[in-house]
Amino acid sequence: MPKIPKNSTNKACSNTLGTLIDLVRNTRKIEWGGGNVIGKTEDGKDIRQWPYPIYPDGLFESLCELIGTDKNYIENYEKLNHPIDYGTLNIDELRTVITHYVRGERFCDGLLAGALEDGTLLKVLERIKEVYDIPVED
């Protein structure tokens, strides 16, 4: 069930989507943390912390709350025509794509960073705006 009603003028939905679009437009590169030496092995080799992306505060939560999650995202993502034409996706397909990136980040650090940096995430958010016909100030 979509979280944003069709043709909504709901200020909160508009603000959340508008804030996300602004955040994504203004984030050109995700910084990475970690990779630091955090100790030594018994034989003197460095022990390093695994590198991880540092995302803007609230990004994950806002993405999930915006239109919900797809419990069958793996199967549904495979059903999408690849390469994906984001401008033609319906709301269920958009939910699948967002869930793919948010859940995929748990298993592949930087997956969402790639989508953000290459413009994919912006295309998805702009398509959500279009599908729901939500007035968002650009």
C-alpha positions in Angstrom: 0.0 0.0 0.0 1.5 3.3 -1.0 2.4 5.7 1.8 1.7 8.8 -0.3 -1.8 9.3 -1.6 -2.3 9.9 -5.3 -2.6 13.6 -6.2 -1.7 14.4 -2.6 -1.3 18.0 -1.4 -0.2 16.7 1.9 2.5 19.1 3.1 4.4 16.4 5.1 4.7 14.1 2.0 5.7 17.0 -0.2 8.3 18.2 2.3 9.8 14.7 2.8 10.1 14.2 -0.9 11.4 17.7 -1.5 14.0 17.4 1.2 15.2 14.1 -0.2 15.4 15.4 -3.7 17.4 18.5 -2.5 19.7 16.2 -0.4 20.4 13.9 -3.3 20.9 16.8 -5.8 23.4 18.5 -3.4 25.3 15.3 -2.5 27.8 14.7 -5.3 30.1 12.3 -3.5 29.7 10.1 -0.4 32.6 10.3 2.0 34.0 7.0 3.4 35.1 6.3 6.9 37.1 3.4 8.4 40.1 1.8 6.8 42.1 2.9 9.8 44.6 0.7 11.6 42.9 -0.4 14.8 45.5 -2.8 16.1 48.2 -5.3 15.3 48.3 -9.0 15.0 50.7 -11.1 17.2 53.1 -11.2 14.2 53.0 -7.4 13.9 50.6 -7.0 10.8 48.1 -4.2 10.8 44.5 -4.9 11.7 42.3 -2.4 9.7 38.7 -1.4 10.2 36.6 -2.2 7.1 35.8 1.0 5.1 32.2 2.2 5.1 30.2 5.0 3.5 29.1 7.9 5.6 25.6 8.8 4.4 23.7 12.0 5.2 21.6 11.8 8.4 18.1 10.5 7.8 18.6 9.2 4.2 17.8 5.6 4.9 14.8 6.3 7.1 13.3 8.8 4.8 13.6 6.5 1.8 11.9 3.6 3.5 9.2 5.8 5.0 8.4 7.5 1.7 6.7 4.7 -0.1 7.3 1.7 2.1 9.3 -1.5 1.4 8.9 -4.4 -0.9 9.1 -7.7 1.0 9.8 -9.6 -2.3 12.2 -7.1 -3.7 14.8 -9.7 -4.8 12.3 -11.6 -7.0 10.6 -8.4 -8.2 13.9 -6.6 -9.0 14.9 -9.6 -11.2 11.6 -9.2 -13.1 12.3 -5.6 -14.1 13.6 -4.9 -17.6 17.3 -4.2 -17.4 18.7 -1.7 -18.1 16.0 0.0 -16.1 14.1 2.9 -17.6 13.3 4.8 -14.4 11.0 7.2 -16.2 8.5 4.4 -16.8 8.3 2.7 -13.4 5.1 2.4 -11.5 4.9 2.9 -7.8 5.4 -0.8 -7.0 8.5 -1.0 -9.2 9.8 2.2 -7.6 9.3 0.6 -4.2 11.2 -2.5 -5.4 14.1 -0.3 -6.6 14.3 1.7 -3.4 14.2 -1.5 -1.3 16.9 -3.1 -3.5 19.3 -0.2 -2.7 18.4 0.2 1.0 18.5 -3.6 1.7 21.4 -4.2 -0.7 23.5 -1.7 1.3 23.5 -4.2 4.2 25.4 -6.7 2.1 27.4 -4.4 -0.2 28.7 -1.2 1.4 28.5 1.6 -1.1 25.6 0.3 -3.2 23.4 3.2 -2.3 26.4 5.6 -2.7 26.8 4.4 -6.3 23.1 5.1 -7.0 23.3 8.5 -5.4 26.6 9.5 -7.2 25.5 8.2 -10.7 22.1 9.9 -10.6 20.0 6.8 -10.2 18.5 7.8 -6.9 17.6 11.2 -8.2 15.8 9.6 -11.1 13.8 7.4 -8.8 12.8 10.3 -6.5 11.8 12.4 -9.4 9.7 9.6 -10.8 8.0 9.2 -7.4 7.2 12.9 -7.6 5.8 12.5 -11.1 3.7 9.4 -10.3 2.1 10.9 -7.3 1.9 14.4 -8.8 3.2 15.9 -5.6 3.9 19.6 -5.7 7.5 20.0 -4.7 9.3 23.3 -5.0 12.5 22.9 -7.1 
